[in-house]
Amino acid sequence: MKMAKPELTSNRIGLLPFLVVILIVAHVIAFVSLLVLQISNRQDIPENEEALERKIGGGVKQEIGSDMLLRSVIITNSLWVRSQRHILSFLVRRLCVSAHVFTSVSSRKGLGIDEGCNDFLPWLENKAGVEISSLLSIGKSANGRALYAAEDIQTGDCLLKVPFSVQLAPDNLPPGITCLLGDKVGDVAKVALLILHEKRLGHKSEWAPYISCLPVLEDMHGSVFWSDEELEMIQHSALYEETLKQKQQIEKDFLALKLVFDQFPDRFQNVTVEDFTYAYGLVTSRAWGSSRGVSMIPFADFFNHDGTSESYVLSDEGKQHSEVIADREFAPGDEVLIRYGRFSNATLILDFGFSVSCNRYDHVQIKLNVPQHDVLCTQKLQLLGRHRTRSIKDDNEFTYSENSFIIREVRPGSKWGKGIPQSLRAFARILTCNSQQELDNLRNEATQNDGRLARKPFKNKNREIAAHQLLLSEVSHLITEYEKHIKLLVPTPPFLCERSAPRRRLALDLLTGELRVLKSASAWLENYCSMLRTH
Ligand SMILES: C[S@@+](CC[C@H](N)C(=O)[O-])C[C@H]1O[C@@H](n2cnc3c(N)ncnc32)[C@H](O)[C@@H]1O
């Protein structure tokens, strides 16, 4: 695709010698400017441009056989095109950083200038000793810092490459601290500790330019930062319990780190659980799982999230870097977004402190219990205990207990109620059994098949309707609760202060999204029951 770009396919032979001279001069200036930069920063950059190019050339060979996305990079990027752009844009940025080339692009798109971050990328590239990105610049958006196209970007372009060596992971902690950490301290807590450590070092920290770009506490809205009053807004959602669990985990980690705080009072004096929660929130909102456990990836963590994007952070263990490939074209000044994951609003609010309206990954947790007053309660629990086969871990989301189920939005026209799990419908069939004979039939059917209980519809239509009516009444009850609660939040309730406004919006997004899921399930269940009645 890039080969079709006019400036690269130009046939105007008369201009060719002129272009070649410019190119040679540009290469020489690039080389000299790199040398000057190295000397002025008194830092050891291990590779010069030539070695850098060799590395990229060698890297292409290694990419073959890697996953599809990496292979498509090779198809769309000829090495020549890559290396030309690489050196030229590197040069342009080095020479023009203070001239705000990107600022003019940003202001054209109505974006704010991010004065604080002008020197961030040059600093990081210096630290890494390689170019990280020639295509992106840092700017300000309505959602905090963001990355913008600094020039035309084509689908398949490599947007950035951040070497593992400049990522912050648990093994960056000083050995004296690491040896005090027991097995109980998780990776998120370790990176949070690292951030606290570097923060205390201030400008003496080797990460100071990065640490100073991280958001302040007032701008963080993850639900672990919400007050009790604010949390009340989401008490009907599974996010409520999940937030309490996360808060407990943070407190546990904080206590487990007490030994470190006591041993190094000069580095961690007066660290409070609030300070630790803040650092913990920074990690959950901007770190990726990695072969080093959990890694903060400077510069890549300025990407904002778009659930529909097909770009995400890839980890190349062979080349020891993280990279992101463009999933579409971008014009200069466009914000470039990636997908953090297929996350519901509940997860986005818990870990990142934002939500998206009409989130297609929204879901609702529904809990069913065998009532104690059911005369067959013991028999049902025994049967369920013997035939538990389903997995209850939902990828990328919360883990649920055995009697909770996840409902997703049932798309209109869905014949099989995709979105309502079969395991939930099976559970409802067991709940509606009103004789030992019915339970025995379900047990026999399970034994003759794959061992899972009540997966087939009851042969008796009325029994099948009863099972689904039971579900319908559970769902209808939740709908009523959600509707009541949403009404209470519009307009702003008196128990919330002005500062809570962004969090109220998050709560509303969460509840309306979950209500939409519930209503879709209700409509499908109604339809299923009326279809059974009429056939
Ligand atoms: C990985 S950081 C992205 C860079 C961040 N904007 C900054 O200022 O450094 C994730 C944070 O960016 C913000 N964010 C990312 N995508 C967003 C979106 N689609 N809507 C609102 N906020 C978003 C949230 O505050 C989130 O916690």
PDBQT file of the ligand as one rigid body, heavy atoms in Angstrom, charges set to zero:
ROOT
HETATM    1  C1  LIG A 601      -3.535   3.892  29.335  1.00  0.00    +0.000 C 
HETATM    2  S1  LIG A 601      -4.074   5.431  29.862  1.00  0.00    +0.000 S 
HETATM    3  C2  LIG A 601      -4.246   6.356  28.374  1.00  0.00    +0.000 C 
HETATM    4  C3  LIG A 601      -3.588   7.718  28.453  1.00  0.00    +0.000 C 
HETATM    5  C4  LIG A 601      -4.269   8.701  29.359  1.00  0.00    +0.000 C 
HETATM    6  N1  LIG A 601      -5.340   9.388  28.643  1.00  0.00    +0.000 N 
HETATM    7  C5  LIG A 601      -3.325   9.712  29.966  1.00  0.00    +0.000 C 
HETATM    8  O1  LIG A 601      -3.743  10.862  30.167  1.00  0.00    +0.000 OA
HETATM    9  O2  LIG A 601      -2.197   9.373  30.292  1.00  0.00    +0.000 OA
HETATM   10  C6  LIG A 601      -5.716   5.005  30.318  1.00  0.00    +0.000 C 
HETATM   11  C7  LIG A 601      -6.512   6.160  30.844  1.00  0.00    +0.000 C 
HETATM   12  O3  LIG A 601      -6.914   7.027  29.796  1.00  0.00    +0.000 OA
HETATM   13  C8  LIG A 601      -8.272   7.424  29.915  1.00  0.00    +0.000 C 
HETATM   14  N2  LIG A 601      -9.017   6.863  28.767  1.00  0.00    +0.000 N 
HETATM   15  C9  LIG A 601      -8.556   5.985  27.849  1.00  0.00    +0.000 A 
HETATM   16  N3  LIG A 601      -9.485   5.736  26.909  1.00  0.00    +0.000 NA
HETATM   17  C10 LIG A 601     -10.574   6.443  27.237  1.00  0.00    +0.000 A 
HETATM   18  C11 LIG A 601     -11.878   6.582  26.668  1.00  0.00    +0.000 A 
HETATM   19  N4  LIG A 601     -12.248   5.926  25.564  1.00  0.00    +0.000 N 
HETATM   20  N5  LIG A 601     -12.762   7.399  27.281  1.00  0.00    +0.000 NA
HETATM   21  C12 LIG A 601     -12.419   8.054  28.410  1.00  0.00    +0.000 A 
HETATM   22  N6  LIG A 601     -11.206   7.957  28.998  1.00  0.00    +0.000 NA
HETATM   23  C13 LIG A 601     -10.284   7.172  28.430  1.00  0.00    +0.000 A 
HETATM   24  C14 LIG A 601      -8.748   6.868  31.238  1.00  0.00    +0.000 C 
HETATM   25  O4  LIG A 601      -8.522   7.844  32.216  1.00  0.00    +0.000 OA
HETATM   26  C15 LIG A 601      -7.815   5.691  31.467  1.00  0.00    +0.000 C 
HETATM   27  O5  LIG A 601      -7.623   5.371  32.818  1.00  0.00    +0.000 OA
ENDROOT
TORSDOF 0
